[in-house]
Amino acid sequence: MNGLLASLGTSIGRKMVVAVTGLMLLLFVLAHMAGNLQVFAGPEALNSYAAKLQSLGPLLWAARLGLLAVFGVHVALTLKLASENKEARPTAYAHQTSVQATSASRTMVMSGLLVVAFVLYHLAHFTFGVVQPGNHELVETLADGTTRHDVFSMVVLGFQNPLVAISYVVAMALLCWHVSHGVQSVFQTLGLQSARSRDAVRKASLGIAALIFVGNASMPLACLLHLVDIPSGN
């Protein structure tokens, strides 16, 4: 613990923590997308998946709080590093890679702050039901008479609002712009990138970003276009 706190006192240590937390967030984004893509499998698949998550109870909230802590650390340290880079900008850099990293950092901060705003909106929309509260209260009655949260209908109805659907697609574009630079930064910071592998890492970063965009943008667009819809009779 003391070693971690000591590392946060150095620029290199902060960059390492930003890289590790960024990687953790990327893995969550991929896992979250994989779960949500079950909307294409219909109400039973998505509602069962959501019910399993809800059945975790306190463990689910512990995971959510842990994820928010990782997210908060990532954002806070990124802003601090950006501030330090800005203060050091008048000083000439010894290596060209430092200039590239500073340029990427400035772009990452802008896109990152917009992603933060989207995350807050996303939580208000689908987690807390502040946005479209009526959809958040929908329930599904099972064959045995029990009920559960109708996440499928909530998602479909939410995305059938054009403004909501398009805002999610734009947010995914910003997230993927952030990821396309972020993955490269992770490899560089953790010492996993060499001159020989730089081009491969760049292509992999773009590929991961494209995968996330296609996966996450396909859901609001499919609902908006009624390619995914609430079954008749529900």
C-alpha positions in Angstrom: 0.0 0.0 0.0 2.8 2.4 0.9 4.6 1.4 -2.3 1.5 2.4 -4.3 1.1 5.7 -2.6 4.8 6.4 -3.1 4.4 5.6 -6.8 1.6 8.2 -7.1 4.1 10.8 -6.0 6.0 10.5 -9.3 5.0 11.2 -12.8 6.0 7.8 -14.0 4.1 6.1 -11.2 1.0 8.1 -12.1 1.3 7.2 -15.7 1.5 3.5 -14.7 -1.6 3.7 -12.6 -3.4 5.5 -15.5 -2.4 2.7 -17.8 -3.5 -0.1 -15.5 -6.8 1.6 -14.6 -7.4 2.3 -18.3 -6.8 -1.4 -19.1 -9.3 -2.4 -16.4 -11.9 0.0 -17.7 -11.4 -1.3 -21.3 -11.9 -4.9 -20.1 -15.1 -3.8 -18.4 -16.4 -2.0 -21.5 -15.8 -5.2 -23.5 -17.6 -7.4 -20.9 -20.4 -4.9 -20.5 -20.9 -4.8 -24.3 -20.9 -8.6 -24.5 -23.7 -8.8 -21.9 -25.8 -6.1 -23.5 -25.6 -7.6 -26.9 -28.0 -10.2 -25.7 -30.7 -7.7 -26.6 -30.4 -9.2 -30.1 -31.3 -12.6 -28.6 -34.7 -11.3 -27.3 -36.4 -10.6 -23.9 -35.7 -13.9 -22.2 -31.9 -13.7 -22.8 -31.4 -10.1 -21.7 -33.9 -10.2 -18.8 -32.4 -13.4 -17.5 -28.9 -12.0 -17.7 -30.0 -8.8 -15.9 -31.8 -10.9 -13.2 -28.6 -12.9 -12.6 -26.7 -9.6 -12.1 -29.4 -8.3 -9.7 -29.4 -11.5 -7.7 -25.8 -10.7 -6.7 -27.2 -8.0 -4.4 -24.4 -6.4 -2.3 -21.7 -8.0 -4.5 -23.1 -6.2 -7.5 -23.0 -2.9 -5.7 -19.5 -3.6 -4.4 -18.4 -4.2 -8.0 -20.1 -1.1 -9.1 -18.4 1.0 -6.4 -15.1 -0.6 -7.1 -15.5 0.2 -10.8 -16.4 3.8 -10.0 -13.3 4.1 -7.8 -11.1 2.8 -10.7 -12.8 5.3 -13.0 -12.4 8.2 -10.6 -8.7 7.4 -10.1 -8.2 7.1 -13.9 -9.8 10.5 -14.5 -8.2 12.3 -11.6 -4.7 11.2 -12.5 -5.2 11.8 -16.2 -6.2 15.4 -15.4 -3.2 15.8 -13.1 -0.8 14.5 -15.7 -2.3 16.8 -18.3 -1.8 19.7 -16.0 1.8 18.7 -15.4 2.4 18.4 -19.2 0.9 21.8 -19.7 3.2 23.4 -17.1 6.3 21.6 -18.6 5.4 22.5 -22.2 7.8 25.5 -22.5 10.7 23.1 -21.9 12.0 21.4 -24.9 11.5 17.6 -24.9 14.5 15.3 -25.2 12.7 12.8 -27.4 10.1 13.0 -30.1 8.0 10.3 -28.4 7.5 12.7 -25.5 6.0 15.2 -27.9 3.7 12.6 -29.4 2.6 11.5 -25.9 1.8 15.1 -24.9 -0.3 15.6 -28.1 -2.2 12.4 -27.5 -2.7 13.3 -23.9 -4.3 16.7 -24.8 -6.7 14.8 -27.1 -7.4 12.2 -24.6 -8.4 14.7 -21.9 -11.0 16.3 -24.1 -12.6 13.1 -25.3 -12.2 11.6 -21.8 -14.2 14.4 -20.1 -17.0 14.0 -22.7 -17.0 10.2 -21.9 -17.3 11.1 -18.2 -20.4 13.2 -19.0 -21.8 10.3 -21.0 -21.2 7.8 -18.1 -23.1 10.0 -15.7 -26.0 10.2 -18.2 -25.9 6.4 -18.8 -26.1 5.8 -15.1 -29.0 8.2 -14.8 -30.7 6.5 -17.7 -30.4 2.8 -17.2 -29.2 2.3 -13.6 -31.1 4.8 -11.6 -34.0 5.6 -13.9 -33.8 9.3 -13.6 -34.1 9.6 -17.4 -37.3 8.0 -18.8 -38.4 6.8 -15.3 -41.5 5.1 -16.7 -39.4 2.7 -18.7 -37.3 1.9 -15.6 -40.4 0.7 -13.8 -41.4 -1.9 -16.4 -41.8 -5.5 -15.1 -42.1 -8.9 -16.8 -44.5 -11.5 -15.4 -43.1 -15.0 -15.6 -45.0 -18.3 -16.1 -45.0 -19.0 -12.4 -46.5 -15.6 -11.6 -43.4 -14.0 -10.3 -42.1 -10.7 -11.8 -38.8 -9.3 -12.7 -37.4 -6.1 -14.2 -38.2 -5.9 -17.9 -34.7 -4.7 -19.0 -35.4 -5.6 -22.6 -38.4 -3.4 -22.9 -36.6 -0.6 -21.0 -33.7 -0.7 -23.4 -35.8 -1.0 -26.6 -38.2 1.8 -25.6 -35.3 4.0 -24.5 -33.5 3.7 -27.8 -36.6 4.2 -29.9 -36.3 7.8 -28.9 -34.2 9.3 -31.7 -32.5 11.8 -29.5 -31.4 9.2 -27.0 -30.3 6.7 -29.7 -28.2 9.2 -31.6 -26.7 10.6 -28.4 -25.5 7.1 -27.6 -24.0 6.6 -31.0 -22.1 9.9 -30.8 -21.0 9.0 -27.3 -19.7 5.6 -28.6 -17.7 7.5 -31.3 -16.1 9.6 -28.7 -15.4 6.6 -26.4 -13.8 4.8 -29.3 -11.7 7.8 -30.3 -10.4 7.8 -26.7 -9.8 4.0 -26.8 -7.9 4.1 -30.1 -5.3 6.3 -28.5 -5.6 4.9 -25.0 -4.7 1.3 -26.0 -1.5 2.5 -27.6 -0.6 4.6 -24.6 -1.1 1.5 -22.3 1.3 -0.5 -24.3 3.9 2.3 -24.4 3.6 3.1 -20.7 3.9 -0.5 -19.6 6.9 -1.1 -21.9 5.0 -3.6 -24.1 5.7 -1.6 -27.3 8.8 -1.5 -29.4 9.8 0.2 -32.6 9.1 -3.1 -34.4 5.6 -3.6 -32.8 4.5 0.0 -32.9 2.5 -0.4 -36.2 0.9 -3.7 -35.0 -0.1 -2.0 -31.7 -1.6 0.9 -33.6 -3.7 -1.4 -35.8 -4.8 -3.5 -32.8 -5.9 -0.3 -31.0 -7.9 0.8 -34.0 -9.4 -2.7 -34.3 -10.5 -2.8 -30.7 -12.0 0.7 -31.0 -13.9 -0.3 -34.1 -15.2 -3.5 -32.4 -16.5 -1.5 -29.5 -18.1 1.1 -31.7 -19.9 -1.4 -34.0 -21.0 -3.5 -31.0 -22.3 -0.7 -28.8 -23.7 1.5 -31.7 -25.6 -1.4 -33.2 -27.9 -1.7 -30.2 -29.4 1.8 -30.2 -29.6 1.9 -34.0 -31.3 -1.5 -34.2 -33.9 -0.4 -31.7 -34.4 3.0 -33.4 -35.0 1.3 -36.7 -37.2 -1.4 -35.1 -34.9 -4.2 -36.2 -35.1 -5.1 -32.5 -38.6 -4.5 -31.0 -40.9 -5.5 -28.2 -42.8 -8.7 -29.2 -46.4 -8.1 -30.0 -48.7 -8.8 -27.0 -46.2 -7.5 -24.4 
